[in-house]
Amino acid sequence: MADRLDRRSFLATSAAGAMIGLSFEERALLAGPTDSQKKVAAPKAACAMGRIGNVSISRILCGGNLISGYAHSRDLIYVSPLMMQYFTDEKILDTWQVCEEHGINTCVIFCGDPRAVGLIGRYRKERGGTMQWLAQANPSTDDVKTVVDKAIDDGAVGVFLVGNQGDQWTFDNRLDLIDQFVRYVKKQGVIAGVAGHALEMVIAVESAGIPTDFYMKTLHHTNYWSARRPDQNRHVIENYGTDNYWAMTPQETIAFMRDVKKPWIAYKVLAAGAIAPQDGFDFVFKNGADFACVGMFDWQVAEDVQIANAVVAQHKNRPRAWMA
């Protein structure tokens, strides 16, 4: 019969009507994989660029947590294993390729992840790419050099102290170790940074005059449904059993960073997927970040670059001058 609907056409019709007002995730689940998710979209514009020292860096960097399987999942226990299933070696290479095709020229890799580090070399050899990487390092208290040497030998253009360690050494009053780390990295001829979730880290490093080339500091607003509760008021490094907050003092961070004359890479800018890119990018760039480190799936890259470019252009004359 002409007016007869089979199950597939009925579901398709119903799903199309249901799309209105749904979130991206809900629409994606209803629609299934689309052609745009299966093949690389033609780039519309290259990602806006900045500089740290003598290194040219895209305004958004490809984060490394998803690729290494360290996805923040709140209380969803399957998320990190799911990321490891999705990000096969080939998918990681595909993701970096899509990033480069849209002008993202820098990724962050935990240098303690030999798989990811090895894949950068393979990517350059097999795909002919030039993706550069910043090494996220976790040196020991009695040896800050070995991990730095290994990262540079593997081709990193810069090395920074991982956020948990930047926080921990600050709270342990071991600024001497941070200073030693930064000076050693710079002595090797690459850019040096310090990361942290806690504003206390930036304040302490600035006050001590440690000559870091850049900071990585968390920043996102807290207007999202799963934001931390009032009783979740300990720092990230205290492992309070929470996995849903990273920028505990966004307004205080914005105020302090306004007077910091060094490039700032904001991270956790989308609160691990709880904040939409348009909202999250606008918040961090208008409030002083020079770059944003973002965990991205391959099919998110084109849209993220388009949004970032528009937001950066909109905030050329923001209160904190662009430092990079």
C-alpha positions as CSV (number, residue, x, y, z in Angstrom):
1,M,0.0,0.0,0.0
2,A,1.2,3.5,-0.9
3,D,0.5,5.0,2.4
4,R,2.0,2.1,4.3
5,L,5.0,2.9,6.5
6,D,7.6,0.3,7.3
7,R,9.4,0.3,10.6
8,R,12.5,2.1,9.3
9,S,10.7,4.9,7.6
10,F,8.4,5.4,10.6
11,L,11.4,5.6,13.0
12,A,13.2,8.0,10.6
13,T,10.1,10.2,10.4
14,S,9.6,10.2,14.1
15,A,13.2,10.9,14.8
16,A,13.3,13.9,12.4
17,G,10.3,15.4,14.2
18,A,11.8,14.7,17.5
19,M,15.0,16.6,16.7
20,I,13.6,20.0,17.6
21,G,14.8,21.1,21.0
22,L,17.1,18.2,21.6
23,S,20.7,18.4,22.7
24,F,23.5,17.5,20.3
25,E,24.0,14.2,22.0
26,E,20.3,13.3,21.8
27,R,20.2,14.3,18.1
28,A,23.3,12.2,17.4
29,L,21.9,9.1,19.1
30,L,18.6,9.4,17.1
31,A,20.2,10.1,13.8
32,G,23.1,7.7,14.0
33,P,26.4,8.3,12.2
34,T,26.3,11.0,9.5
35,D,28.4,11.4,6.5
36,S,30.1,14.4,8.1
37,Q,31.2,12.1,11.0
38,K,32.6,9.5,8.6
39,K,34.8,11.6,6.3
40,V,36.9,14.8,6.8
41,A,35.0,18.0,6.1
42,A,36.7,20.5,3.8
43,P,38.2,23.2,6.0
44,K,36.5,26.6,5.8
45,A,39.2,28.6,7.6
46,A,42.5,27.8,9.4
47,C,42.5,28.1,13.2
48,A,43.6,31.4,14.6
49,M,47.2,31.4,15.8
50,G,49.4,32.8,18.6
51,R,52.9,32.4,19.8
52,I,54.7,31.2,23.0
53,G,58.3,32.1,22.8
54,N,59.5,31.2,19.3
55,V,56.8,28.6,18.8
56,S,53.7,29.3,16.7
57,I,50.7,27.7,18.3
58,S,47.0,27.4,17.3
59,R,44.5,29.1,19.6
60,I,43.0,25.8,20.4
61,L,45.2,22.8,21.1
62,C,44.2,19.2,20.8
63,G,44.0,17.8,24.3
64,G,45.5,14.5,25.2
65,N,43.3,13.0,27.9
66,L,40.7,11.4,25.5
67,I,43.5,10.0,23.4
68,S,45.2,8.5,26.4
69,G,41.9,7.2,27.9
70,Y,41.9,9.5,30.8
71,A,38.4,10.8,30.2
72,H,36.7,12.6,33.1
73,S,33.5,10.7,33.6
74,R,31.9,11.9,36.8
75,D,30.2,8.7,38.1
76,L,30.0,7.0,34.7
77,I,32.4,4.1,35.0
78,Y,32.4,3.1,31.4
79,V,33.6,6.3,29.8
80,S,37.4,5.9,30.0
81,P,37.2,2.3,28.6
82,L,34.9,3.6,25.9
83,M,37.4,6.2,24.9
84,M,40.1,3.6,24.7
85,Q,37.9,1.5,22.4
86,Y,37.1,4.5,20.2
87,F,40.6,5.9,20.0
88,T,42.4,3.1,18.2
89,D,45.8,3.9,16.8
90,E,44.3,4.7,13.4
91,K,41.6,6.9,15.0
92,I,44.2,8.9,16.8
93,L,46.1,9.5,13.6
94,D,42.9,10.4,11.9
95,T,42.1,12.9,14.6
96,W,45.5,14.6,14.4
97,Q,45.1,14.7,10.6
98,V,41.7,16.4,10.8
99,C,43.2,18.9,13.3
100,E,46.0,19.8,11.0
101,E,43.7,20.2,8.1
102,H,41.8,22.8,10.1
103,G,44.9,24.6,11.3
104,I,45.3,23.1,14.7
105,N,49.1,22.6,14.8
106,T,49.7,21.6,18.4
107,C,48.5,18.7,20.7
108,V,49.2,17.9,24.3
109,I,50.5,14.5,25.2
110,F,51.3,13.0,28.5
111,C,54.9,11.9,28.0
112,G,54.3,9.0,30.4
113,D,52.1,7.5,27.7
114,P,54.5,5.7,25.4
115,R,51.7,4.7,23.0
116,A,50.7,8.3,22.3
117,V,54.3,9.5,22.1
118,G,55.1,6.7,19.6
119,L,52.1,7.5,17.5
120,I,53.3,11.1,17.0
121,G,56.4,9.7,15.2
122,R,54.2,7.3,13.2
123,Y,51.8,10.1,12.3
124,R,54.6,12.2,10.8
125,K,56.1,9.3,9.0
126,E,52.9,7.8,7.6
127,R,50.7,10.8,7.1
128,G,53.3,13.4,6.4
129,G,51.9,15.6,9.1
130,T,53.8,18.3,11.1
131,M,51.7,18.2,14.3
132,Q,53.8,19.5,17.1
133,W,53.3,18.5,20.7
134,L,53.7,19.9,24.2
135,A,54.8,17.3,26.7
136,Q,52.9,17.0,30.0
137,A,55.6,15.9,32.4
138,N,55.5,14.4,35.9
139,P,59.1,14.4,37.2
140,S,60.0,12.9,40.5
141,T,61.2,15.1,43.4
142,D,64.7,13.7,43.1
143,D,65.0,13.9,39.3
144,V,63.4,16.6,37.2
145,K,65.7,16.0,34.2
146,T,65.1,12.5,32.9
147,V,61.5,13.0,31.9
148,V,62.4,16.3,30.2
149,D,65.3,14.8,28.3
150,K,63.1,11.9,27.0
151,A,60.3,14.3,25.9
152,I,62.7,16.5,24.0
153,D,64.4,13.5,22.4
154,D,60.9,12.4,21.3
155,G,60.4,15.8,19.6
156,A,58.4,17.9,22.0
157,V,58.5,21.6,21.3
158,G,57.8,22.4,24.9
159,V,57.5,20.7,28.3
160,F,55.2,21.7,31.2
161,L,54.7,20.4,34.7
162,V,51.4,18.4,34.8
163,G,48.6,20.1,36.8
164,N,48.4,17.7,39.7
165,Q,52.1,18.1,40.3
166,G,52.1,21.8,39.9
167,D,49.4,22.0,42.6
168,Q,51.1,19.4,44.9
169,W,54.5,21.0,44.8
170,T,52.9,24.4,45.5
171,F,51.0,23.1,48.5
172,D,54.1,21.2,49.7
173,N,56.1,24.5,49.5
174,R,58.5,22.9,47.0
175,L,58.7,25.9,44.7
176,D,62.4,25.1,44.4
177,L,61.5,22.0,42.4
178,I,59.2,24.0,40.1
179,D,62.0,26.5,39.6
180,Q,64.5,23.7,38.9
181,F,62.2,22.1,36.4
182,V,61.4,25.3,34.5
183,R,65.0,26.4,34.3
184,Y,66.1,23.0,33.1
185,V,63.5,22.8,30.4
186,K,64.4,26.3,29.2
187,K,68.1,25.4,29.2
188,Q,67.3,22.6,26.7
189,G,66.0,25.3,24.2
190,V,62.3,24.5,24.3
191,I,59.4,26.4,25.9
192,A,58.6,25.7,29.6
193,G,55.3,25.8,31.4
194,V,53.6,25.0,34.7
195,A,50.0,23.7,34.9
196,G,47.6,23.7,37.8
197,H,44.0,23.5,38.9
198,A,44.6,25.7,41.9
199,L,45.1,29.5,41.5
200,E,47.5,29.2,44.4
201,M,50.0,27.7,42.0
202,V,50.0,30.6,39.6
203,I,50.2,33.1,42.5
204,A,53.1,31.3,44.1
205,V,55.1,30.8,40.9
206,E,54.6,34.5,39.9
207,S,55.6,35.7,43.4
208,A,58.7,33.6,43.3
209,G,59.8,35.0,39.9
210,I,60.1,31.6,38.4
211,P,60.8,32.2,34.6
212,T,58.1,30.0,33.1
213,D,57.2,30.8,29.5
214,F,53.5,30.0,29.9
215,Y,50.9,28.8,32.4
216,M,48.2,26.2,31.9
217,K,45.4,27.0,34.3
218,T,41.9,25.6,34.4
219,L,39.0,27.9,33.6
220,H,35.3,27.4,33.0
221,H,32.2,28.9,34.4
222,T,30.1,26.9,36.9
223,N,26.7,27.3,35.3
224,Y,26.2,23.6,34.4
225,W,24.0,21.0,35.8
226,S,26.7,18.7,37.3
227,A,28.8,21.4,38.8
228,R,30.3,20.7,42.2
229,R,28.1,20.8,45.3
230,P,28.8,23.1,48.2
231,D,30.3,20.3,50.2
232,Q,32.8,19.5,47.4
233,N,35.2,22.2,48.4
234,R,38.6,20.4,48.5
235,H,41.2,20.8,45.9
236,V,41.5,18.3,43.0
237,I,44.7,16.8,44.3
238,E,43.0,15.8,47.6
239,N,41.1,13.2,45.6
240,Y,37.8,13.9,47.4
241,G,36.0,11.3,45.2
242,T,34.6,13.9,42.8
243,D,35.2,14.1,39.1
244,N,33.0,17.0,38.1
245,Y,35.0,20.2,38.8
246,W,38.3,21.7,37.9
247,A,38.1,25.5,38.0
248,M,37.1,26.1,41.6
249,T,37.7,29.9,41.6
250,P,37.0,31.1,38.0
251,Q,36.3,34.8,38.9
252,E,39.4,35.0,41.2
253,T,41.5,33.4,38.4
254,I,40.2,35.9,35.8
255,A,41.0,38.8,38.2
256,F,44.6,37.6,39.0
257,M,45.5,36.5,35.5
258,R,44.6,40.0,34.1
259,D,47.9,41.3,35.4
260,V,50.0,38.2,34.5
261,K,52.3,39.1,31.5
262,K,52.8,35.6,30.3
263,P,50.8,33.4,27.8
264,W,48.0,31.4,29.4
265,I,46.6,28.1,28.0
266,A,43.2,27.5,29.7
267,Y,42.2,23.9,30.1
268,K,39.1,22.0,31.2
269,V,37.4,24.8,29.4
270,L,34.2,22.8,28.6
271,A,34.1,21.1,32.1
272,A,34.7,17.7,30.5
273,G,31.9,18.0,28.0
274,A,29.3,19.7,30.2
275,I,29.6,23.1,28.5
276,A,28.9,23.7,24.9
277,P,31.9,25.0,22.8
278,Q,30.3,28.3,21.9
279,D,29.6,29.0,25.6
280,G,32.9,27.6,26.9
281,F,35.2,29.2,24.3
282,D,33.5,32.6,24.7
283,F,34.0,32.5,28.5
284,V,37.7,31.7,28.4
285,F,38.8,33.9,25.6
286,K,36.8,37.0,26.6
287,N,38.2,36.5,30.2
288,G,41.9,36.4,29.3
289,A,43.0,33.0,28.1
290,D,45.3,33.2,25.1
291,F,44.8,29.5,24.1
292,A,42.4,26.8,25.0
293,C,43.3,23.1,25.3
294,V,40.3,21.0,24.3
295,G,39.7,17.3,24.1
296,M,38.1,16.7,20.7
297,F,36.7,13.8,18.7
298,D,37.6,14.0,15.0
299,W,34.1,14.9,14.1
300,Q,34.1,17.9,16.4
301,V,37.2,19.6,15.1
302,A,35.8,21.6,12.2
303,E,33.0,23.1,14.3
304,D,35.3,23.9,17.2
305,V,37.8,25.7,14.9
306,Q,34.9,27.7,13.4
307,I,33.6,28.7,16.8
308,A,37.0,29.5,18.2
309,N,37.9,31.8,15.3
310,A,34.7,33.7,15.6
311,V,35.1,34.1,19.4
312,V,38.8,35.2,19.2
313,A,37.9,37.8,16.5
314,Q,35.0,39.1,18.7
315,H,37.3,39.7,21.7
316,K,40.3,41.4,20.1
317,N,39.9,44.3,22.6
318,R,39.2,42.4,25.8
319,P,40.3,43.6,29.2
320,R,43.3,41.4,29.4
321,A,45.7,42.1,26.5
322,W,46.6,39.1,24.4
323,M,49.9,37.9,25.6
324,A,50.6,35.6,22.6
